[in-house]
Amino acid sequence: MSAPAAPQTPGRFGPFGGRYVSETLIPSLDQLTAAWAAASADPTFSEELDRLLSDYVGRPTPLGFAARLSAEVREESGRDVRIYLKREDLCHTGAHKINNCIGQLLLARRMGKTRIIAETGAGQHGVATASACALFGLPCEIYMGAVDVERQGLNVFRMKLLGAQVHAVKDGTATLKDAMNEALRDWVTNVADTHYVIGSVAGPHPYPLLVRELQAVIGREARAQIQEVEGRLPDACVACVGGGSNAMGLFHAFVPDPAVRLFGVEAAGDGIETARHAATLSKGRVGVLHGARSYVLCDDDGQISEAHSISAGLDYPGVGPEHSFLKETGRATYLAVTDEGAIAGFQRLARTEGILCALESAHAIAALPQVAATLPDGAVLIANVSGRGDKDMGTLAARLGVTL
Ligand SMILES: *Cc1c(COP(=O)(O)O)cnc(C)c1O
């Protein structure tokens, strides 16, 4: 990417967000902004999106009372809380990411784009994009750091089975941030016929807004579901934060209700006092990454640092600009959970509720006692189970010293 230019249009969350991208991309970002505005006002678009979310993704996902998990959290926190789980792990492809991909593919088709590109770290967004492309019959190319291609062989195989072409990116640290830079480069070159599906609430405007709107179905459903069972709004919502899309998706419907506290949980890796973590909001500084101003992990010279987490999906040195805004305004609170804590959270959910969740989601589960301790007795919590754990069995077995 060329040196960041000043942001050229709105799309800001306070001082965060904007468009720090090469001028070549501005017309496409404008086109995407206009296409989204037109689509969201068009009932045929929302009907088709709703139909795909129901028939293909499997929505609405359940919101279920977690009795045995609540009992353990009560024991540990001393607070009599009731915890409900929003089950995004039950979505087709195993996580919330498909909600966004389906919506962006519908938009791409509306804009007449005939080629789809995406970046992926762990491969989850790549698999979701490749699935959606197969469904829409569009060619799909995925950029992935060469190191991640090595580490995530199973997801590379999945993407190829789904018909996608996977490019291994060897630049820099050959991980997610390099894959995202390469995808942006491809987009600059092929912008006329190509749509770039960004996988989280990150990137230049309108992506943070667009992805939030496409994930906001999580919170809309959860809000209606909790009112149905509890007859009131929850006291708190809890979700893990990588780029921040499952968290924004859950939070958005509750942001206007000040009585609903919002907790985002980042990955503390080996600990936020070490150099090996992905706790961007807890330990980062304000900078520019992937076309937006937000908190980032960087060194004293402003060079982006590598992030570390046991869960590849949280391993991102940036965070969506709206989270930076929610943090600065105090509307949301951000905590960090270590790798070890996440494993304990994973085991707790498995043991108490019979759910093997993604290691990303396990960060949110692990933070529940700490969140509960800040709430009154009788509080109602919603925790987002962003994905299922099948993909993490190899990592977990290795950590637990088990040979499969
Ligand atoms: C990708 C992923 C995440 C992190 O992404 P967000 O944009 O922060 O939601 C969390 N959970 C799962 C299961 C994922 O696959």
The ligand as a Tripos MOL2 file, in Angstrom:
@<TRIPOS>MOLECULE
LIG
   15    15     1     0     0
SMALL
NO_CHARGES

@<TRIPOS>ATOM
      1 C1        -12.8440  -15.3020   13.2800 C.3       1 LIG1
      2 C2        -13.4440  -15.7010   14.5560 C.ar      1 LIG1
      3 C3        -13.4930  -14.8210   15.6530 C.ar      1 LIG1
      4 C4        -12.8570  -13.4590   15.6450 C.3       1 LIG1
      5 O1        -13.3900  -12.5550   14.7320 O.3       1 LIG1
      6 P1        -14.3330  -11.3460   15.1670 P.3       1 LIG1
      7 O2        -14.3900  -10.4960   13.9650 O.co2     1 LIG1
      8 O3        -13.6770  -10.6730   16.3370 O.co2     1 LIG1
      9 O4        -15.6400  -11.9190   15.5370 O.co2     1 LIG1
     10 C5        -14.1460  -15.2380   16.8000 C.ar      1 LIG1
     11 N1        -14.6820  -16.4710   16.8910 N.ar      1 LIG1
     12 C6        -14.6340  -17.3500   15.8660 C.ar      1 LIG1
     13 C7        -15.2410  -18.6860   16.0490 C.3       1 LIG1
     14 C8        -14.0150  -16.9990   14.6710 C.ar      1 LIG1
     15 O5        -13.9570  -17.8830   13.6640 O.3       1 LIG1
@<TRIPOS>BOND
     1     1     2 1
     2     2     3 ar
     3     2    14 ar
     4     3     4 1
     5     3    10 ar
     6     4     5 1
     7     5     6 1
     8     6     7 2
     9     6     8 1
    10     6     9 1
    11    10    11 ar
    12    11    12 ar
    13    12    13 1
    14    12    14 ar
    15    14    15 1
@<TRIPOS>SUBSTRUCTURE
     1 LIG1         1 GROUP 0 **** ****
